[in-house]
Amino acid sequence: MEKATEQHVSGLVELLGQVAGGDAGDAVARLVAAGEAAVPALLAARPEFERSGRPEVAQALREIGPPAVRAAAAASTEGGIPPKERELAALLGLFDARCLDELAALLGHAVPEVRGAALTALHGLGPDARPALAAVLPFLGNRREEFSARRFLDALGPAAADELLAVRADGPGRLRRHALHALAHLGACDGLSARDRAALERLVRIKLLDDRLPDEMWDFHWVAVPGEGYQAAFDALGLHDRTPATLAMGLTGRVHDEAVVARPDGTDLTVHRVFVTPEIAGWRLFFGTVLVNCPDDGRLERLAEACGQAHYCYRDGYEDCHHWAIAERGRGVVRSFQTYREPAWTGDPLPWEEPQTEDPLWEPGMYEPNASLESDAQAVAGRLTVDPEEIDEDTPMAGHGWFAVTAPGVGRGVFPGALSV
């Protein structure tokens, strides 16, 4: 850069700091006309202008466009010190869709912080960033950037499905796996070709032959019914379209078990997915947010009528609130406990319960008359049925798991999120 040009730009930036209104607009226009030569001085002045709440420097950088993106990225790595990703993302987020190619090119930068900042900036462009989809797809396999890549997909929404399906059908081959991941995340797998669907079903069948417990955490609420005759539970809960599922699929699928689909008349229908485990130590466990509070709406009693008995367990993530209930055929809910409910206990104590008088601090009137010391839902499950967190390689297991949904014919791929297999 020539000395005169540096002085000219510096003078314009100094002037910009001294004027406002129409005069500031004239200074911005002159800086934009200077183009790439103005970028270093603008970058240096940006922090002070941002602290004072003035937008003129950001406006000038935005209007300069692609050269400013390239210069900003280069300046961020001067001296070999990685930039602070959040700060660089805020800077790159100033630019609009005219800089799409430059932002997409930064996804191949050698410095991870630059790649991450560019990905965040692309997400900020929303649907305008769709041409960068192919460049973003590989980040779905990058643990560091996968979350940002998913946010990018969310910003594009279902409109990206056709392009992703085209990648599955026509390549390039290096992106096919990532395109499938993206389709699963968007809940758009029902558009897959018959060949793709058959391949996925074959993979599930193979995995079911040697199903193993994954590392994922179990959910905090479930219903247990006896393994023998558990099939009656599907009708009792209004579940449809059963499909085989591994334990890994069930545990990862719990994160996104709700979807909204269109009815034939165009109105919205909310559907839920329920995971049913293999038979574990003689019991089948049903997981799904739709089952929360089922003791209160009659569904636990319906399950007991269909299966002989049904046990509900719930605990919150802080181990602060517990809820358990036992229903039997012909008797309804025979016993339950729920933290903070008034009264907390229903039904008479069952023979296996530890009496309240075993509390070393017990005194008359300290507990509800029908209370016991069995207030821990997880411990009750471990005593009577299965505590999921105590399942290990030695726990007896038979059959395989299932997915089922609360409305027929909605398809398997409408639920967002990729599943482990």
Salt bridges, closest charged atoms under 4 A:
ASP26 OD2 - ARG30 NH1 3.78
GLU50 OE2 - ARG46 NH2 3.13
GLU56 OE1 - ARG54 NE 3.15
GLU85 OE1 - ARG144 NH2 2.75
ASP96 OD1 - ARG98 NE 3.06
GLU102 OE2 - ARG70 NH1 3.32
GLU145 OE2 - ARG144 NH1 2.06
GLU146 OE2 - ARG150 NH2 2.69
GLU146 OE2 - HIS181 NE2 3.39
ASP154 OD1 - HIS185 NE2 2.81
GLU163 OE1 - ARG130 NE 3.49
ASP196 OD1 - ARG168 NH2 2.83
GLU201 OE2 - ARG412 NH1 2.90
ASP210 OD1 - ARG212 NH2 3.02
GLU258 OE1 - HIS272 NE2 3.10
ASP297 OD2 - ARG299 NH2 2.87
GLU319 OE2 - ARG315 NH1 2.88
GLU319 OE1 - HIS322 NE2 3.63
GLU328 OE1 - ARG331 NH1 2.80
GLU353 OE2 - ARG335 NE 2.82
GLU374 OE2 - ARG383 NH2 3.80
ASP376 OD1 - HIS322 ND1 3.91
GLU389 OE2 - ARG315 NH2 2.37
GLU393 OE1 - ARG212 NE 3.77
